[in-house]
Amino acid sequence: MTADLPSPLRLRRATLSLITLLGGVSLAVIPAATVAISSRLFSRPEQGVIAVAVMVATFAGQLTFAVVLESRLSSAATERRVVFPLWLAGLALVAALVISLNPTNPVVLCLGLPLLIAALEVGRGVSVAERLDLREIWASVAVGLGALGGVAAAFTGQDWALIPLVAGIALATLVRCLPVTHRASRPEPAVMGWVVADTAITGVIYPLLNAMILTLIGPGDAVLFTAIATVSGLLAIPLNFMRLRLLKEHSRLDIVVSAGAVLAAVVVLVVLERTGVLGFIFGGVWTSSAAILPLVLACGWRAASLATTIPFAALRRMGEVRLLTGLRAAVSAMAFALAGVGLALHSLSAVFLGLLLAELASAVVYELARRRRVRTAALVVAAAA
């Protein structure tokens, strides 16, 4: 446990954790950079389709993450070791090459995005879970520079702006799939089934919501929803970092570091919005709407996951995958219903408010379930004694 380490080692671990956590910005900027580049390369209807494709790609990444990583980290009977699979790296490299050869084709971009996002999700997850900090720093730099180069090229009107973006992802993929000394644990089939099921139930909500926004409200709001969701995804970086670390072991240090990063991210996003930076990045779709309120509500929704993640990870470590799947199904249905009310009102603010209320309710549900599980375990131990 982290608390048992000498102070110098704890400081070094905290420093590396913070650097690796900050490197997660590279993962969050890819969807945002894709939307920003698309707003300058493609027509508004094409932008709407690409916005939905970004959400679908994120969902695909979450499912791949569940199969490759989370199922192994939730298999309590194994050593819970993970590696970046070469087959996924190969598919991502092929997707990057095809997009580079067809950088102005929106269909190619939509088809390649799921593979690229999946490689980013899994590659970073492996580095964080296995504490491959130095490797992850170099990979994050590659992704960040690629996204920056792509956005800069788009702002100057270059039709090849997607090439630096996918090149950065390809380079990071090569770094993350370098050999490691350990082998991946075999996931328990039953555990994998439950983990993938609850990831699918939870993750499908957001691409479905965005598809409905595209259909019922229009491409402008669909692009804005994706832009706000991806920008507020900056908060998801420390939250996902904390979740991965807590799946391995409970760590107060990682919780404190992550909570501080969430607060800092909220401040950064509000400053970027008020100074017009986000409007400059996303163009007319952002500046033509009142984005500050939905952005604040989206940040609240993301930040509320801090309270959800701690009991969630504790239940996963206990092997309660079946219980969690049932709970996640219930709270996902609630989230979709509350967000659907906002959709019926044709208000993105109301959609994000519904998601925020559902996240707060789920935190209460998970904590009650964790406490009940701890009480049950204590009673079993007492009875055995």
N, C-alpha and C positions, 0 to 999 in steps of 0.2 A: 504494500500500500504506500501511497505517496507520503502519508504522514509519518511513516517509519524511516524515511530517508534522512541523512544528515542535511543540515541547512545548505551547504554549498551545492549539494546534488539537487536539492529541492529547487534552489534558485536557477540552476542550469536547466532543469526540466521545465520549470515555469517559463523561462526565456524561450526555449525551443518550442514549447506549446504555443506561446503567443505568436512567434514567427510563423509557425505552421498554420495557426488559426488565421492570421492575416493573409497567408497565401491563398486561403479559400476565396478571397475576392476574385481571383482569376476564374473560378468556377461560376460565380454569380454574374460576372460581366459578359459571359458568352451569350446567354439569351438576350440581355440588354443590348449588346453590341450587334447581334443579328437583327433585332428590331430596328436599331438606329441606322444600320447600313441599308436595310430593306426600304426604309422610308425615303431614301435618296436614289434607289435603283429601280424600284418597281412602282406600278400604279397603285392607287388606294385599294381597289378590290384585291389585287395580288398581295398587298400588305396584310389585309384581313386574313387571307388564307394562311400566309406565313406565320401570322401571330398565333393562329390556332395550332399550326404545325409545331411551333416552339413549345406550346403547352403539351402537345401529344408527345414530343420528343422528351420532355422532362418526365412525363409519366413512364415512357419506355425506359428511361434511365433509372427511375425508381424501381421498376420491376426487375431489371437486370441486377441492380444493386441488391435487391432482396434475395435473388437466386444465388448470386456469387458470394456476397458478403454476409448479409444479415442472417441468412439461414445458418451459416457456420458459426457466427458470433452468438447465436441463440441456442446452439446445440450444447447443452450443459454437460453432456457426457463425453465430450471431446476436448482437445487442447484449444480449440477455437482459433486456429491459425488460418490466415487468408493470403492469397497471392493474386496478382493481376494476370488473368488468363490470356494466353497468346492468341487464341482464336478471336477474342474480342479486340485485341490490339490490331490484328490483321484486318478485320472488317472495318475498323475505324480508319486505318490508313488507306484502304481502298476507297472509302467514302470521301476522304479528304482529297484524294487524287481526282476522282470523278468530278467533284465540285470545282476543283481548280481548273479543270479542262472545260467546264461549262458554268462560269461564274455569273452569267446573266440569266440563267434558266431557273425560274422559281420552283418548277416541279422537281428538278434534280436536288435543289436545296432542301425541299420538304422531305424528300426520300432519304437524304443523307444525314439530316439532323439527328434522328433517333440513335444512329450508330455513334455519332460523335459525342452526343451528350451522355450516352451510356458509358462510353470509354472514359469520359471525364469524371463521372460519378464514381465508377468502380475504381479507377486509378487513384483518385484522391482518397477514397475510402480506405483502400489497402494501405496507403502511405500513413494515414492518420492512425488507423487501428494498430499497425505494426510499428509505429513510431520511426518510420523511415524519413526523418525530418529533413536531412540535407538533400536527399533525392527530391523530396516534395518541393523544397524551396526552388530548385532549378526548374522543375516542371511548371510551377506556378509562374515563374518569371517568363518562361516561353509562351504560356497561354496569354498572360497579360500583355506582353509586347505584341503578340499577334493580333489581339483584339484592338489595341491602341493603333497599330498600323492600319488595320482594316477600316476603323472609324475615321481616321485621318484621311485615308484615300477616298472614302465615300464623301466626306465634306468638301473635297476638292473636285468632285465629279468624276472620279475614275470608275469605269465599269468593271475593273478587276478587284474591287475593294474586298470581296469575300476571300481572295486568295491568301492574304496575310493571316486572316482569321483562322482558316482551316490549316494553314501551315504551322501556326503556333500550337494548335491542338495535336497535329501529327507529331511534332517534335516532343511535346510533353508526353504523348503516348509512348514514344520510343524510350524516353527516360524512365517512365514508370514501369515498363515491362522488363527492365534489366533483371538478371537472375538474382535470387535471394537464397539464403542458406537453408530455409525451412520449406516444408511442403504444406500444401493446403489440407486442412482437416476435412474429412468426409462429413457432409451434413447429414443429420438424421432425416430420412425421407418424410416422416410425419411432421417434423419441425419445419422443414422446407415448405411443405404444403400449406401449413397454417400461416407461416410468415409471408409467403407470396400472396395468399388469399387476402390477408389483411392489408398488405401494401396495395393490391389491386383495388380493393374496396375503397380505400382512402384516397388513392391518387387519381382515380378516374373522375372524381368530382370536378377538378379544375379544367381539364380539356373539355369536358361535357358542358360546363358552365360557359366557357368561352365560345364554344360552337353555338350555344343558344344565344349568346350576346350577338355574335356575328349574324345569326339568322333573324333575330327579333328586333335588334336595335340598329345594327349596321356595322360595317367594317371599321369605322372610326373608333367606336367604343370598344370593339374587340381588340384593336391595336392598343388603345389606352389601357384596357384591363391587363393585357400582357405586359405592357411597359411598367405599370405600377406594380404588378405582381413580381416582375423580375427585379425591379429596382428595390422593392422592399425585401427581396430575397437576399440582400446584403445582410439582413439580420439573421437569415437562416444559416449563414456561414458558421458563426459561433455556436448556434443551436445544434447543427449537424455534427460539428466537432465534438461538442459536449456529449451528444448522444452516442457517438462512436466510442469515445473514451469510457463512458459509463457502462456501455454494454460489456466492456472487458472487466472493469472494476469500478467501484464507487470512489470518487475523488473530489473532496471539497475544493481542492486547489483548482481543478479544471472547471468546476461550477462557478467559482468566483471569477476566474479569468473570462469565462464565457459571458457571464452576466455583465461584467464591465464592458466587454466588447459590444454587446447588444445595445447598451445605453449609448456608447460612443457612436455606433452606427446610426441610431435614430437622430442624434444631433447632426451628424454629417449629412444625412438625407434632407433634413429640414433646411439646413443652410444651402445645400445645392438647389433645392426647389425655390427658395426665396431669392436667391441671387440669379435665377434664370438659367443656371447651367443645364438642368434637366430639360427645360424647354428648348435650349439650343441643341442638345443631343438628339431628342426625339422629334423635333420639328413641330409642324403645325398641329399634329394630332394631340400634342401636349398643351401647346399655347392656346389652342382654340377652345379649351375646356378649363373649368375650375378644378385643378388637379390636387390642390393642397389638402382638402378634406378627405377625399378617398385615399390619398397617400398616408395621411396620419392614421386613418382607421386601418389601413393595410399594415402599417408598422405596429399598431397595437395588436393586431391579429398575430403577426409573426412573434412579437415579444411575449405574448401570452403562452407561446409554446415552451417557454422556459419553465413554467410551472407544470406543464404536461410531461416534459421529457424526463424529469427526475423519477417520478413513480413509474412511468412507462418502462424506462431502462431497468429499474429494479425488478419489475415483474418479468421482463425478458430474461434477466440473469437467473431468476428463480425457475425458469423453464415454463412459465405460464403462457405459452403461445396460443393455446386453444381459448383460454379466457380472454386474452387480448384481442383475438380476432372477433369474438362476439362483442366486446366493448367497442372496438373500432368500427364495426358495422353500425352499431347503434348511434355513435356520435357522428359518423359520416352521414347517415340519413338525416340526422338533426341539422348538420351543417348545410346539406344540400337544400333542405326545406327552408331554413332561414335565409340562405342566399337567394333561393327562388323567390321569396317575397320581395327582395330588393330588385330582382330581375323583372318581376311583374310591375314594379313601380318605375321601371326604366331608369334606375338610379344606381350608378356604380358605388356611390357612397353607402347606399343601403345594402348592396351585395357584400361589401367588405365588413360592414357592421354585423351582418348575419354571421359571417365567418368568425369574427371576433367573439361574439356571444357563444358560438358553438365551441370555440377553443377554450374559453373560460369554463364552460360547463364540463368539458372533457377532462380538464385538470382535476376538477372535484371528483369526477367518476373514477379516474385512475388512482387518485390518492386513497379514496375509500376502499378500492379493491386491494391496494397494496397493504393497507393497515389490516384488512380482514385476513389477507394471506399470512401476514406476520403473526397475527393472533392465533391462527389455526396451527401454524408451525410450532409456536410456543406451547400450545396445548398438547400437541403430539409428543414433544420432547418431555413435557412434564409427566404425561401418562406413561411414557417409556421408562422414566426414572422411578 
